[in-house]
Amino acid sequence: MQRQRRAREPTPEAAALELLETAVLAQKPFDQIVEPVARSFDESGMSEEELDDLVKQTRKAIREERRQDK
């Protein structure tokens, strides 16, 4: 189990990159940050209901995976 946890923990390099990305994004207006995601969603043709279902399914799968790791 510890090995699996360590495998999921970010490396120092990945953590540093995430901090840097966060700092850069913090300098942009929120609309500018989410615009590519919103555009991609619009282009996908997926409905909001389908997106909600996908999020729910993903949450359930992640929770089940976490329970198995314990």
N, CA, C, O and CB atoms as a CASP TS submission, in Angstrom:
PFRMAT TS
TARGET T0000
AUTHOR 0000-0000-0000
METHOD Language model
MODEL 1
PARENT N/A
ATOM      1  N   MET     1       0.816  -1.195   0.000  1.00  0.00           N
ATOM      2  CA  MET     1       0.000   0.000   0.000  1.00  0.00           C
ATOM      3  C   MET     1       0.859   1.259   0.000  1.00  0.00           C
ATOM      4  O   MET     1       0.568   2.210  -0.725  1.00  0.00           O
ATOM      5  CB  MET     1      -0.928  -0.001   1.197  1.00  0.00           C
ATOM      6  N   GLN     2       1.913   1.268   0.808  1.00  0.00           N
ATOM      7  CA  GLN     2       2.768   2.454   0.845  1.00  0.00           C
ATOM      8  C   GLN     2       3.386   2.708  -0.518  1.00  0.00           C
ATOM      9  O   GLN     2       3.523   3.856  -0.940  1.00  0.00           O
ATOM     10  CB  GLN     2       3.867   2.297   1.903  1.00  0.00           C
ATOM     11  N   ARG     3       3.756   1.637  -1.203  1.00  0.00           N
ATOM     12  CA  ARG     3       4.357   1.782  -2.520  1.00  0.00           C
ATOM     13  C   ARG     3       3.363   2.432  -3.481  1.00  0.00           C
ATOM     14  O   ARG     3       3.743   3.273  -4.296  1.00  0.00           O
ATOM     15  CB  ARG     3       4.818   0.413  -3.061  1.00  0.00           C
ATOM     16  N   GLN     4       2.082   2.041  -3.385  1.00  0.00           N
ATOM     17  CA  GLN     4       1.057   2.629  -4.243  1.00  0.00           C
ATOM     18  C   GLN     4       0.848   4.093  -3.914  1.00  0.00           C
ATOM     19  O   GLN     4       0.669   4.917  -4.811  1.00  0.00           O
ATOM     20  CB  GLN     4      -0.256   1.871  -4.106  1.00  0.00           C
ATOM     21  N   ARG     5       0.869   4.422  -2.619  1.00  0.00           N
ATOM     22  CA  ARG     5       0.714   5.828  -2.228  1.00  0.00           C
ATOM     23  C   ARG     5       1.863   6.660  -2.758  1.00  0.00           C
ATOM     24  O   ARG     5       1.663   7.752  -3.290  1.00  0.00           O
ATOM     25  CB  ARG     5       0.627   5.963  -0.702  1.00  0.00           C
ATOM     26  N   ARG     6       3.082   6.130  -2.607  1.00  0.00           N
ATOM     27  CA  ARG     6       4.252   6.870  -3.094  1.00  0.00           C
ATOM     28  C   ARG     6       4.196   7.055  -4.594  1.00  0.00           C
ATOM     29  O   ARG     6       4.622   8.089  -5.109  1.00  0.00           O
ATOM     30  CB  ARG     6       5.541   6.150  -2.709  1.00  0.00           C
ATOM     31  N   ALA     7       3.674   6.064  -5.302  1.00  0.00           N
ATOM     32  CA  ALA     7       3.577   6.164  -6.754  1.00  0.00           C
ATOM     33  C   ALA     7       2.615   7.275  -7.164  1.00  0.00           C
ATOM     34  O   ALA     7       2.777   7.878  -8.226  1.00  0.00           O
ATOM     35  CB  ALA     7       3.125   4.830  -7.350  1.00  0.00           C
ATOM     36  N   ARG     8       1.610   7.550  -6.323  1.00  0.00           N
ATOM     37  CA  ARG     8       0.646   8.607  -6.624  1.00  0.00           C
ATOM     38  C   ARG     8       1.124   9.977  -6.188  1.00  0.00           C
ATOM     39  O   ARG     8       0.622  10.989  -6.675  1.00  0.00           O
ATOM     40  CB  ARG     8      -0.668   8.307  -5.968  1.00  0.00           C
ATOM     41  N   GLU     9       2.082  10.026  -5.281  1.00  0.00           N
ATOM     42  CA  GLU     9       2.587  11.314  -4.821  1.00  0.00           C
ATOM     43  C   GLU     9       3.418  11.950  -5.923  1.00  0.00           C
ATOM     44  O   GLU     9       4.183  11.269  -6.606  1.00  0.00           O
ATOM     45  CB  GLU     9       3.423  11.153  -3.528  1.00  0.00           C
ATOM     46  N   PRO    10       3.267  13.254  -6.095  1.00  0.00           N
ATOM     47  CA  PRO    10       4.049  13.905  -7.151  1.00  0.00           C
ATOM     48  C   PRO    10       5.531  13.945  -6.797  1.00  0.00           C
ATOM     49  O   PRO    10       5.911  14.023  -5.628  1.00  0.00           O
ATOM     50  CB  PRO    10       3.533  15.328  -7.398  1.00  0.00           C
ATOM     51  N   THR    11       6.345  13.891  -7.825  1.00  0.00           N
ATOM     52  CA  THR    11       7.778  14.033  -7.619  1.00  0.00           C
ATOM     53  C   THR    11       8.041  15.484  -7.252  1.00  0.00           C
ATOM     54  O   THR    11       7.185  16.337  -7.489  1.00  0.00           O
ATOM     55  CB  THR    11       8.594  13.604  -8.891  1.00  0.00           C
ATOM     56  N   PRO    12       9.197  15.787  -6.683  1.00  0.00           N
ATOM     57  CA  PRO    12       9.503  17.195  -6.389  1.00  0.00           C
ATOM     58  C   PRO    12       9.439  18.070  -7.635  1.00  0.00           C
ATOM     59  O   PRO    12       9.008  19.221  -7.571  1.00  0.00           O
ATOM     60  CB  PRO    12      10.884  17.311  -5.756  1.00  0.00           C
ATOM     61  N   GLU    13       9.866  17.523  -8.764  1.00  0.00           N
ATOM     62  CA  GLU    13       9.831  18.290 -10.016  1.00  0.00           C
ATOM     63  C   GLU    13       8.399  18.589 -10.437  1.00  0.00           C
ATOM     64  O   GLU    13       8.076  19.705 -10.844  1.00  0.00           O
ATOM     65  CB  GLU    13      10.554  17.528 -11.134  1.00  0.00           C
ATOM     66  N   ALA    14       7.538  17.564 -10.330  1.00  0.00           N
ATOM     67  CA  ALA    14       6.133  17.744 -10.705  1.00  0.00           C
ATOM     68  C   ALA    14       5.448  18.736  -9.769  1.00  0.00           C
ATOM     69  O   ALA    14       4.649  19.561 -10.211  1.00  0.00           O
ATOM     70  CB  ALA    14       5.391  16.395 -10.683  1.00  0.00           C
ATOM     71  N   ALA    15       5.759  18.655  -8.488  1.00  0.00           N
ATOM     72  CA  ALA    15       5.172  19.589  -7.522  1.00  0.00           C
ATOM     73  C   ALA    15       5.615  21.015  -7.822  1.00  0.00           C
ATOM     74  O   ALA    15       4.814  21.947  -7.746  1.00  0.00           O
ATOM     75  CB  ALA    15       5.564  19.201  -6.082  1.00  0.00           C
ATOM     76  N   ALA    16       6.887  21.186  -8.161  1.00  0.00           N
ATOM     77  CA  ALA    16       7.405  22.517  -8.485  1.00  0.00           C
ATOM     78  C   ALA    16       6.733  23.056  -9.748  1.00  0.00           C
ATOM     79  O   ALA    16       6.379  24.233  -9.814  1.00  0.00           O
ATOM     80  CB  ALA    16       8.943  22.474  -8.669  1.00  0.00           C
ATOM     81  N   LEU    17       6.559  22.196 -10.745  1.00  0.00           N
ATOM     82  CA  LEU    17       5.899  22.610 -11.979  1.00  0.00           C
ATOM     83  C   LEU    17       4.460  23.016 -11.708  1.00  0.00           C
ATOM     84  O   LEU    17       3.978  24.006 -12.259  1.00  0.00           O
ATOM     85  CB  LEU    17       5.945  21.487 -13.017  1.00  0.00           C
ATOM     86  N   GLU    18       3.775  22.261 -10.866  1.00  0.00           N
ATOM     87  CA  GLU    18       2.390  22.592 -10.516  1.00  0.00           C
ATOM     88  C   GLU    18       2.315  23.948  -9.816  1.00  0.00           C
ATOM     89  O   GLU    18       1.424  24.748 -10.102  1.00  0.00           O
ATOM     90  CB  GLU    18       1.785  21.498  -9.616  1.00  0.00           C
ATOM     91  N   LEU    19       3.242  24.203  -8.907  1.00  0.00           N
ATOM     92  CA  LEU    19       3.270  25.503  -8.223  1.00  0.00           C
ATOM     93  C   LEU    19       3.510  26.636  -9.215  1.00  0.00           C
ATOM     94  O   LEU    19       2.879  27.690  -9.137  1.00  0.00           O
ATOM     95  CB  LEU    19       4.360  25.517  -7.133  1.00  0.00           C
ATOM     96  N   LEU    20       4.421  26.405 -10.140  1.00  0.00           N
ATOM     97  CA  LEU    20       4.726  27.423 -11.150  1.00  0.00           C
ATOM     98  C   LEU    20       3.514  27.683 -12.035  1.00  0.00           C
ATOM     99  O   LEU    20       3.182  28.835 -12.316  1.00  0.00           O
ATOM    100  CB  LEU    20       5.926  26.991 -12.010  1.00  0.00           C
ATOM    101  N   GLU    21       2.853  26.614 -12.476  1.00  0.00           N
ATOM    102  CA  GLU    21       1.654  26.773 -13.299  1.00  0.00           C
ATOM    103  C   GLU    21       0.570  27.529 -12.541  1.00  0.00           C
ATOM    104  O   GLU    21      -0.107  28.384 -13.112  1.00  0.00           O
ATOM    105  CB  GLU    21       1.126  25.403 -13.748  1.00  0.00           C
ATOM    106  N   THR    22       0.405  27.222 -11.271  1.00  0.00           N
ATOM    107  CA  THR    22      -0.591  27.902 -10.444  1.00  0.00           C
ATOM    108  C   THR    22      -0.281  29.381 -10.340  1.00  0.00           C
ATOM    109  O   THR    22      -1.179  30.219 -10.430  1.00  0.00           O
ATOM    110  CB  THR    22      -0.653  27.279  -9.051  1.00  0.00           C
ATOM    111  N   ALA    23       0.985  29.700 -10.150  1.00  0.00           N
ATOM    112  CA  ALA    23       1.389  31.105 -10.039  1.00  0.00           C
ATOM    113  C   ALA    23       1.139  31.851 -11.343  1.00  0.00           C
ATOM    114  O   ALA    23       0.688  32.997 -11.330  1.00  0.00           O
ATOM    115  CB  ALA    23       2.869  31.210  -9.652  1.00  0.00           C
ATOM    116  N   VAL    24       1.428  31.211 -12.457  1.00  0.00           N
ATOM    117  CA  VAL    24       1.219  31.853 -13.764  1.00  0.00           C
ATOM    118  C   VAL    24      -0.271  32.041 -14.013  1.00  0.00           C
ATOM    119  O   VAL    24      -0.705  33.107 -14.450  1.00  0.00           O
ATOM    120  CB  VAL    24       1.855  31.011 -14.907  1.00  0.00           C
ATOM    121  N   LEU    25      -1.055  30.999 -13.732  1.00  0.00           N
ATOM    122  CA  LEU    25      -2.497  31.097 -13.959  1.00  0.00           C
ATOM    123  C   LEU    25      -3.144  32.134 -13.054  1.00  0.00           C
ATOM    124  O   LEU    25      -4.133  32.762 -13.434  1.00  0.00           O
ATOM    125  CB  LEU    25      -3.154  29.747 -13.743  1.00  0.00           C
ATOM    126  N   ALA    26      -2.599  32.315 -11.872  1.00  0.00           N
ATOM    127  CA  ALA    26      -3.164  33.278 -10.933  1.00  0.00           C
ATOM    128  C   ALA    26      -3.064  34.703 -11.466  1.00  0.00           C
ATOM    129  O   ALA    26      -3.766  35.596 -10.993  1.00  0.00           O
ATOM    130  CB  ALA    26      -2.461  33.177  -9.586  1.00  0.00           C
ATOM    131  N   GLN    27      -2.213  34.911 -12.428  1.00  0.00           N
ATOM    132  CA  GLN    27      -2.033  36.246 -13.002  1.00  0.00           C
ATOM    133  C   GLN    27      -3.029  36.528 -14.125  1.00  0.00           C
ATOM    134  O   GLN    27      -3.103  37.652 -14.621  1.00  0.00           O
ATOM    135  CB  GLN    27      -0.613  36.400 -13.526  1.00  0.00           C
ATOM    136  N   LYS    28      -3.789  35.517 -14.524  1.00  0.00           N
ATOM    137  CA  LYS    28      -4.756  35.682 -15.610  1.00  0.00           C
ATOM    138  C   LYS    28      -6.165  35.773 -15.035  1.00  0.00           C
ATOM    139  O   LYS    28      -6.444  35.187 -13.989  1.00  0.00           O
ATOM    140  CB  LYS    28      -4.655  34.510 -16.622  1.00  0.00           C
ATOM    141  N   PRO    29      -7.054  36.500 -15.705  1.00  0.00           N
ATOM    142  CA  PRO    29      -8.450  36.528 -15.268  1.00  0.00           C
ATOM    143  C   PRO    29      -9.071  35.136 -15.394  1.00  0.00           C
ATOM    144  O   PRO    29      -8.701  34.366 -16.280  1.00  0.00           O
ATOM    145  CB  PRO    29      -9.258  37.556 -16.095  1.00  0.00           C
ATOM    146  N   PHE    30     -10.007  34.820 -14.515  1.00  0.00           N
ATOM    147  CA  PHE    30     -10.629  33.497 -14.496  1.00  0.00           C
ATOM    148  C   PHE    30     -11.228  33.136 -15.854  1.00  0.00           C
ATOM    149  O   PHE    30     -11.060  32.009 -16.319  1.00  0.00           O
ATOM    150  CB  PHE    30     -11.710  33.440 -13.420  1.00  0.00           C
ATOM    151  N   ASP    31     -11.914  34.062 -16.488  1.00  0.00           N
ATOM    152  CA  ASP    31     -12.533  33.783 -17.788  1.00  0.00           C
ATOM    153  C   ASP    31     -11.494  33.337 -18.809  1.00  0.00           C
ATOM    154  O   ASP    31     -11.758  32.454 -19.626  1.00  0.00           O
ATOM    155  CB  ASP    31     -13.274  35.023 -18.305  1.00  0.00           C
ATOM    156  N   GLN    32     -10.340  33.934 -18.762  1.00  0.00           N
ATOM    157  CA  GLN    32      -9.277  33.584 -19.703  1.00  0.00           C
ATOM    158  C   GLN    32      -8.726  32.184 -19.405  1.00  0.00           C
ATOM    159  O   GLN    32      -8.321  31.474 -20.325  1.00  0.00           O
ATOM    160  CB  GLN    32      -8.144  34.629 -19.643  1.00  0.00           C
ATOM    161  N   ILE    33      -8.708  31.797 -18.170  1.00  0.00           N
ATOM    162  CA  ILE    33      -8.197  30.478 -17.789  1.00  0.00           C
ATOM    163  C   ILE    33      -9.160  29.369 -18.240  1.00  0.00           C
ATOM    164  O   ILE    33      -8.723  28.346 -18.766  1.00  0.00           O
ATOM    165  CB  ILE    33      -7.979  30.407 -16.260  1.00  0.00           C
ATOM    166  N   VAL    34     -10.467  29.572 -18.033  1.00  0.00           N
ATOM    167  CA  VAL    34     -11.437  28.518 -18.337  1.00  0.00           C
ATOM    168  C   VAL    34     -11.931  28.549 -19.777  1.00  0.00           C
ATOM    169  O   VAL    34     -12.608  27.615 -20.207  1.00  0.00           O
ATOM    170  CB  VAL    34     -12.611  28.631 -17.409  1.00  0.00           C
ATOM    171  N   GLU    35     -11.619  29.578 -20.520  1.00  0.00           N
ATOM    172  CA  GLU    35     -12.114  29.705 -21.891  1.00  0.00           C
ATOM    173  C   GLU    35     -11.770  28.498 -22.761  1.00  0.00           C
ATOM    174  O   GLU    35     -12.654  28.010 -23.465  1.00  0.00           O
ATOM    175  CB  GLU    35     -11.553  30.956 -22.522  1.00  0.00           C
ATOM    176  N   PRO    36     -10.537  27.987 -22.753  1.00  0.00           N
ATOM    177  CA  PRO    36     -10.239  26.813 -23.591  1.00  0.00           C
ATOM    178  C   PRO    36     -11.060  25.580 -23.191  1.00  0.00           C
ATOM    179  O   PRO    36     -11.458  24.795 -24.051  1.00  0.00           O
ATOM    180  CB  PRO    36      -8.750  26.481 -23.508  1.00  0.00           C
ATOM    181  N   VAL    37     -11.310  25.413 -21.902  1.00  0.00           N
ATOM    182  CA  VAL    37     -12.105  24.282 -21.436  1.00  0.00           C
ATOM    183  C   VAL    37     -13.552  24.449 -21.893  1.00  0.00           C
ATOM    184  O   VAL    37     -14.164  23.498 -22.381  1.00  0.00           O
ATOM    185  CB  VAL    37     -12.029  24.155 -19.893  1.00  0.00           C
ATOM    186  N   ALA    38     -14.098  25.648 -21.737  1.00  0.00           N
ATOM    187  CA  ALA    38     -15.477  25.904 -22.148  1.00  0.00           C
ATOM    188  C   ALA    38     -15.632  25.731 -23.658  1.00  0.00           C
ATOM    189  O   ALA    38     -16.630  25.176 -24.117  1.00  0.00           O
ATOM    190  CB  ALA    38     -15.910  27.317 -21.728  1.00  0.00           C
ATOM    191  N   ARG    39     -14.668  26.195 -24.421  1.00  0.00           N
ATOM    192  CA  ARG    39     -14.713  26.057 -25.880  1.00  0.00           C
ATOM    193  C   ARG    39     -14.681  24.586 -26.273  1.00  0.00           C
ATOM    194  O   ARG    39     -15.439  24.152 -27.141  1.00  0.00           O
ATOM    195  CB  ARG    39     -13.536  26.812 -26.538  1.00  0.00           C
ATOM    196  N   SER    40     -13.810  23.828 -25.636  1.00  0.00           N
ATOM    197  CA  SER    40     -13.699  22.401 -25.920  1.00  0.00           C
ATOM    198  C   SER    40     -15.007  21.682 -25.586  1.00  0.00           C
ATOM    199  O   SER    40     -15.452  20.814 -26.337  1.00  0.00           O
ATOM    200  CB  SER    40     -12.534  21.785 -25.127  1.00  0.00           C
ATOM    201  N   PHE    41     -15.616  22.046 -24.463  1.00  0.00           N
ATOM    202  CA  PHE    41     -16.898  21.449 -24.084  1.00  0.00           C
ATOM    203  C   PHE    41     -17.961  21.771 -25.133  1.00  0.00           C
ATOM    204  O   PHE    41     -18.706  20.884 -25.551  1.00  0.00           O
ATOM    205  CB  PHE    41     -17.346  21.954 -22.690  1.00  0.00           C
ATOM    206  N   ASP    42     -18.037  23.028 -25.558  1.00  0.00           N
ATOM    207  CA  ASP    42     -19.022  23.423 -26.566  1.00  0.00           C
ATOM    208  C   ASP    42     -18.820  22.643 -27.867  1.00  0.00           C
ATOM    209  O   ASP    42     -19.785  22.207 -28.495  1.00  0.00           O
ATOM    210  CB  ASP    42     -18.932  24.934 -26.835  1.00  0.00           C
ATOM    211  N   GLU    43     -17.565  22.475 -28.261  1.00  0.00           N
ATOM    212  CA  GLU    43     -17.254  21.773 -29.506  1.00  0.00           C
ATOM    213  C   GLU    43     -17.523  20.275 -29.410  1.00  0.00           C
ATOM    214  O   GLU    43     -17.729  19.617 -30.430  1.00  0.00           O
ATOM    215  CB  GLU    43     -15.805  22.007 -29.883  1.00  0.00           C
ATOM    216  N   SER    44     -17.524  19.735 -28.201  1.00  0.00           N
ATOM    217  CA  SER    44     -17.721  18.289 -28.024  1.00  0.00           C
ATOM    218  C   SER    44     -19.146  17.848 -28.347  1.00  0.00           C
ATOM    219  O   SER    44     -19.376  16.700 -28.726  1.00  0.00           O
ATOM    220  CB  SER    44     -17.380  17.890 -26.598  1.00  0.00           C
ATOM    221  N   GLY    45     -20.095  18.761 -28.197  1.00  0.00           N
ATOM    222  CA  GLY    45     -21.485  18.418 -28.425  1.00  0.00           C
ATOM    223  C   GLY    45     -22.132  17.715 -27.233  1.00  0.00           C
ATOM    224  O   GLY    45     -23.295  17.318 -27.296  1.00  0.00           O
ATOM    225  N   MET    46     -21.377  17.566 -26.155  1.00  0.00           N
ATOM    226  CA  MET    46     -21.892  16.907 -24.955  1.00  0.00           C
ATOM    227  C   MET    46     -22.854  17.863 -24.239  1.00  0.00           C
ATOM    228  O   MET    46     -22.615  19.068 -24.151  1.00  0.00           O
ATOM    229  CB  MET    46     -20.721  16.474 -24.003  1.00  0.00           C
ATOM    230  N   SER    47     -23.952  17.284 -23.731  1.00  0.00           N
ATOM    231  CA  SER    47     -24.894  18.108 -22.978  1.00  0.00           C
ATOM    232  C   SER    47     -24.402  18.266 -21.542  1.00  0.00           C
ATOM    233  O   SER    47     -23.529  17.526 -21.089  1.00  0.00           O
ATOM    234  CB  SER    47     -26.316  17.486 -23.003  1.00  0.00           C
ATOM    235  N   GLU    48     -24.967  19.230 -20.841  1.00  0.00           N
ATOM    236  CA  GLU    48     -24.599  19.417 -19.436  1.00  0.00           C
ATOM    237  C   GLU    48     -24.991  18.188 -18.609  1.00  0.00           C
ATOM    238  O   GLU    48     -24.285  17.808 -17.675  1.00  0.00           O
ATOM    239  CB  GLU    48     -25.275  20.685 -18.865  1.00  0.00           C
ATOM    240  N   GLU    49     -26.110  17.580 -18.959  1.00  0.00           N
ATOM    241  CA  GLU    49     -26.547  16.373 -18.254  1.00  0.00           C
ATOM    242  C   GLU    49     -25.551  15.233 -18.473  1.00  0.00           C
ATOM    243  O   GLU    49     -25.238  14.494 -17.540  1.00  0.00           O
ATOM    244  CB  GLU    49     -27.956  15.951 -18.725  1.00  0.00           C
ATOM    245  N   GLU    50     -25.059  15.092 -19.691  1.00  0.00           N
ATOM    246  CA  GLU    50     -24.059  14.053 -19.972  1.00  0.00           C
ATOM    247  C   GLU    50     -22.768  14.316 -19.198  1.00  0.00           C
ATOM    248  O   GLU    50     -22.141  13.386 -18.692  1.00  0.00           O
ATOM    249  CB  GLU    50     -23.763  13.983 -21.484  1.00  0.00           C
ATOM    250  N   LEU    51     -22.378  15.582 -19.108  1.00  0.00           N
ATOM    251  CA  LEU    51     -21.188  15.938 -18.343  1.00  0.00           C
ATOM    252  C   LEU    51     -21.396  15.610 -16.865  1.00  0.00           C
ATOM    253  O   LEU    51     -20.506  15.056 -16.220  1.00  0.00           O
ATOM    254  CB  LEU    51     -20.854  17.435 -18.524  1.00  0.00           C
ATOM    255  N   ASP    52     -22.553  15.947 -16.336  1.00  0.00           N
ATOM    256  CA  ASP    52     -22.859  15.624 -14.932  1.00  0.00           C
ATOM    257  C   ASP    52     -22.752  14.117 -14.687  1.00  0.00           C
ATOM    258  O   ASP    52     -22.179  13.684 -13.687  1.00  0.00           O
ATOM    259  CB  ASP    52     -24.276  16.125 -14.556  1.00  0.00           C
ATOM    260  N   ASP    53     -23.309  13.323 -15.606  1.00  0.00           N
ATOM    261  CA  ASP    53     -23.247  11.864 -15.471  1.00  0.00           C
ATOM    262  C   ASP    53     -21.798  11.373 -15.508  1.00  0.00           C
ATOM    263  O   ASP    53     -21.414  10.498 -14.732  1.00  0.00           O
ATOM    264  CB  ASP    53     -24.064  11.185 -16.589  1.00  0.00           C
ATOM    265  N   LEU    54     -21.006  11.935 -16.401  1.00  0.00           N
ATOM    266  CA  LEU    54     -19.595  11.552 -16.509  1.00  0.00           C
ATOM    267  C   LEU    54     -18.840  11.863 -15.217  1.00  0.00           C
ATOM    268  O   LEU    54     -18.042  11.052 -14.747  1.00  0.00           O
ATOM    269  CB  LEU    54     -18.934  12.275 -17.693  1.00  0.00           C
ATOM    270  N   VAL    55     -19.096  13.033 -14.652  1.00  0.00           N
ATOM    271  CA  VAL    55     -18.442  13.415 -13.395  1.00  0.00           C
ATOM    272  C   VAL    55     -18.853  12.470 -12.273  1.00  0.00           C
ATOM    273  O   VAL    55     -18.008  12.046 -11.484  1.00  0.00           O
ATOM    274  CB  VAL    55     -18.790  14.873 -13.020  1.00  0.00           C
ATOM    275  N   LYS    56     -20.127  12.137 -12.189  1.00  0.00           N
ATOM    276  CA  LYS    56     -20.611  11.225 -11.156  1.00  0.00           C
ATOM    277  C   LYS    56     -19.977   9.838 -11.301  1.00  0.00           C
ATOM    278  O   LYS    56     -19.561   9.239 -10.309  1.00  0.00           O
ATOM    279  CB  LYS    56     -22.140  11.115 -11.219  1.00  0.00           C
ATOM    280  N   GLN    57     -19.904   9.336 -12.524  1.00  0.00           N
ATOM    281  CA  GLN    57     -19.299   8.027 -12.770  1.00  0.00           C
ATOM    282  C   GLN    57     -17.816   8.027 -12.396  1.00  0.00           C
ATOM    283  O   GLN    57     -17.307   7.068 -11.815  1.00  0.00           O
ATOM    284  CB  GLN    57     -19.471   7.627 -14.242  1.00  0.00           C
ATOM    285  N   THR    58     -17.144   9.111 -12.738  1.00  0.00           N
ATOM    286  CA  THR    58     -15.719   9.216 -12.440  1.00  0.00           C
ATOM    287  C   THR    58     -15.489   9.275 -10.940  1.00  0.00           C
ATOM    288  O   THR    58     -14.591   8.608 -10.426  1.00  0.00           O
ATOM    289  CB  THR    58     -15.116  10.451 -13.116  1.00  0.00           C
ATOM    290  N   ARG    59     -16.284  10.058 -10.235  1.00  0.00           N
ATOM    291  CA  ARG    59     -16.166  10.118  -8.773  1.00  0.00           C
ATOM    292  C   ARG    59     -16.359   8.744  -8.147  1.00  0.00           C
ATOM    293  O   ARG    59     -15.598   8.336  -7.270  1.00  0.00           O
ATOM    294  CB  ARG    59     -17.187  11.102  -8.194  1.00  0.00           C
ATOM    295  N   LYS    60     -17.384   8.036  -8.608  1.00  0.00           N
ATOM    296  CA  LYS    60     -17.672   6.706  -8.074  1.00  0.00           C
ATOM    297  C   LYS    60     -16.491   5.769  -8.310  1.00  0.00           C
ATOM    298  O   LYS    60     -16.101   5.027  -7.408  1.00  0.00           O
ATOM    299  CB  LYS    60     -18.950   6.130  -8.716  1.00  0.00           C
ATOM    300  N   ALA    61     -15.925   5.795  -9.500  1.00  0.00           N
ATOM    301  CA  ALA    61     -14.792   4.927  -9.829  1.00  0.00           C
ATOM    302  C   ALA    61     -13.581   5.260  -8.970  1.00  0.00           C
ATOM    303  O   ALA    61     -12.878   4.357  -8.515  1.00  0.00           O
ATOM    304  CB  ALA    61     -14.433   5.053 -11.311  1.00  0.00           C
ATOM    305  N   ILE    62     -13.331   6.539  -8.744  1.00  0.00           N
ATOM    306  CA  ILE    62     -12.188   6.955  -7.922  1.00  0.00           C
ATOM    307  C   ILE    62     -12.391   6.523  -6.487  1.00  0.00           C
ATOM    308  O   ILE    62     -11.455   6.035  -5.853  1.00  0.00           O
ATOM    309  CB  ILE    62     -11.983   8.478  -7.993  1.00  0.00           C
ATOM    310  N   ARG    63     -13.591   6.690  -5.961  1.00  0.00           N
ATOM    311  CA  ARG    63     -13.872   6.273  -4.582  1.00  0.00           C
ATOM    312  C   ARG    63     -13.708   4.768  -4.415  1.00  0.00           C
ATOM    313  O   ARG    63     -13.157   4.308  -3.414  1.00  0.00           O
ATOM    314  CB  ARG    63     -15.290   6.690  -4.176  1.00  0.00           C
ATOM    315  N   GLU    64     -14.182   4.004  -5.390  1.00  0.00           N
ATOM    316  CA  GLU    64     -14.033   2.548  -5.324  1.00  0.00           C
ATOM    317  C   GLU    64     -12.556   2.159  -5.362  1.00  0.00           C
ATOM    318  O   GLU    64     -12.124   1.265  -4.633  1.00  0.00           O
ATOM    319  CB  GLU    64     -14.794   1.872  -6.485  1.00  0.00           C
ATOM    320  N   GLU    65     -11.799   2.824  -6.201  1.00  0.00           N
ATOM    321  CA  GLU    65     -10.359   2.552  -6.285  1.00  0.00           C
ATOM    322  C   GLU    65      -9.652   2.866  -4.969  1.00  0.00           C
ATOM    323  O   GLU    65      -8.781   2.116  -4.530  1.00  0.00           O
ATOM    324  CB  GLU    65      -9.731   3.366  -7.420  1.00  0.00           C
ATOM    325  N   ARG    66     -10.027   3.963  -4.355  1.00  0.00           N
ATOM    326  CA  ARG    66      -9.416   4.341  -3.072  1.00  0.00           C
ATOM    327  C   ARG    66      -9.754   3.326  -1.987  1.00  0.00           C
ATOM    328  O   ARG    66      -8.903   2.988  -1.165  1.00  0.00           O
ATOM    329  CB  ARG    66      -9.884   5.744  -2.643  1.00  0.00           C
ATOM    330  N   ARG    67     -11.003   2.834  -1.982  1.00  0.00           N
ATOM    331  CA  ARG    67     -11.401   1.832  -0.994  1.00  0.00           C
ATOM    332  C   ARG    67     -10.592   0.548  -1.166  1.00  0.00           C
ATOM    333  O   ARG    67     -10.224  -0.096  -0.183  1.00  0.00           O
ATOM    334  CB  ARG    67     -12.904   1.530  -1.112  1.00  0.00           C
ATOM    335  N   GLN    68     -10.318   0.183  -2.403  1.00  0.00           N
ATOM    336  CA  GLN    68      -9.535  -1.029  -2.669  1.00  0.00           C
ATOM    337  C   GLN    68      -8.087  -0.870  -2.238  1.00  0.00           C
ATOM    338  O   GLN    68      -7.442  -1.853  -1.872  1.00  0.00           O
ATOM    339  CB  GLN    68      -9.593  -1.382  -4.147  1.00  0.00           C
ATOM    340  N   ASP    69      -7.564   0.350  -2.276  1.00  0.00           N
ATOM    341  CA  ASP    69      -6.175   0.617  -1.904  1.00  0.00           C
ATOM    342  C   ASP    69      -5.960   0.545  -0.394  1.00  0.00           C
ATOM    343  O   ASP    69      -4.824   0.395   0.058  1.00  0.00           O
ATOM    344  CB  ASP    69      -5.753   1.983  -2.417  1.00  0.00           C
ATOM    345  N   LYS    70      -7.021   0.648   0.386  1.00  0.00           N
ATOM    346  CA  LYS    70      -6.882   0.658   1.855  1.00  0.00           C
ATOM    347  C   LYS    70      -6.574  -0.702   2.390  1.00  0.00           C
ATOM    348  O   LYS    70      -6.426  -0.870   3.600  1.00  0.00           O
ATOM    349  CB  LYS    70      -8.136   1.179   2.511  1.00  0.00           C
TER
END
